[in-house]
Amino acid sequence: MHKHIDWDAPGDDSVMQYFAKNPSHHTDPGPGDILSARHQGTIVRIKVEAYVDGTSIGEVVALIAPDNGRRLQSAGKLELGDTVRLADSDRAMEPNHPHEDDAEEQD
């Protein structure tokens, strides 16, 4: 059973807008692919288990704070390991932000 999530609108980071401008880059997600979306501002990565009619079903494998890239165990009602549904229209590109690992390498 999957957990119902109200995803944040992707806005300018919409994957579907990107594919509309770059149609040759579009492929449907498949098992094992990692997709991104946003929930209450948090970046959510989902490992696809199935794809049906424009919706991916998969496991939450990462929750990332958008301001600093810090990994989280939970965000809102989402937790690592939850199974969720993600419509293509809710998919979002990930923002570029410094990662904690990058900062350590630069020191």
C-alpha positions in Angstrom: 0.0 0.0 0.0 1.3 3.5 -0.8 1.2 6.6 1.2 -0.8 9.5 -0.3 1.3 12.6 -0.7 0.3 16.1 -1.8 3.4 17.0 -3.8 4.6 20.6 -4.2 4.0 22.1 -7.6 7.4 21.8 -9.5 7.0 25.3 -11.0 10.0 26.3 -13.1 11.8 23.1 -12.1 9.2 20.9 -13.8 10.6 17.8 -15.5 7.7 17.8 -18.0 8.5 21.4 -19.1 12.1 20.3 -19.6 11.0 17.4 -21.7 8.6 19.6 -23.7 11.7 21.7 -24.7 13.9 18.7 -25.2 11.7 15.9 -26.5 14.6 13.7 -27.5 15.6 13.4 -23.8 12.2 12.0 -22.7 11.9 8.4 -21.7 9.4 6.8 -19.3 10.9 5.8 -15.9 11.5 2.2 -15.3 12.3 -0.1 -12.3 15.4 1.2 -10.5 15.3 4.7 -11.9 15.6 7.5 -9.3 13.1 10.4 -9.6 12.8 13.7 -7.7 9.9 15.7 -6.4 9.3 18.2 -3.6 7.1 17.8 -0.5 6.7 20.7 1.8 9.9 22.2 0.4 12.0 19.1 0.9 13.6 17.3 -2.0 12.4 13.7 -2.2 14.1 11.0 -4.2 12.0 8.0 -5.2 13.3 4.7 -6.5 10.9 3.5 -9.1 9.4 0.0 -8.7 6.6 0.4 -11.4 5.4 2.9 -13.9 1.7 2.9 -15.0 -0.1 5.5 -17.1 2.1 8.5 -16.3 2.6 7.6 -12.6 5.6 6.1 -10.9 5.2 3.9 -7.8 8.3 3.6 -5.7 10.2 3.8 -2.4 11.4 7.1 -0.8 15.2 6.6 -0.8 16.3 10.1 0.2 14.9 13.2 1.8 17.1 16.2 1.4 17.0 19.7 3.0 16.9 22.2 0.0 19.0 24.8 1.7 22.1 22.8 2.5 21.7 19.3 1.1 21.6 17.7 4.5 20.0 14.2 4.5 16.9 13.8 6.6 15.1 10.7 8.1 11.7 12.2 7.7 9.9 15.3 6.4 6.3 16.1 7.2 4.5 12.8 6.9 7.1 11.2 4.7 9.8 8.9 6.0 12.6 7.0 4.3 11.2 3.6 3.0 7.7 4.9 2.4 6.0 3.7 -0.8 4.5 6.6 -2.8 2.9 7.4 -6.1 4.4 10.2 -8.2 2.7 11.6 -11.3 5.0 12.8 -14.1 3.4 16.3 -13.7 4.8 16.4 -10.1 8.4 15.5 -10.9 10.9 18.3 -10.3 14.5 18.9 -11.2 16.8 19.1 -8.2 18.3 22.5 -7.4 22.1 22.9 -7.3 23.3 23.4 -3.8 26.5 22.8 -1.9 26.7 19.4 -0.3 28.2 18.8 3.1 30.7 16.4 1.4 31.8 19.0 -1.1 32.5 21.5 1.7 34.7 18.9 3.5 36.7 18.3 0.4 37.4 22.0 -0.2 38.9 22.5 3.3 
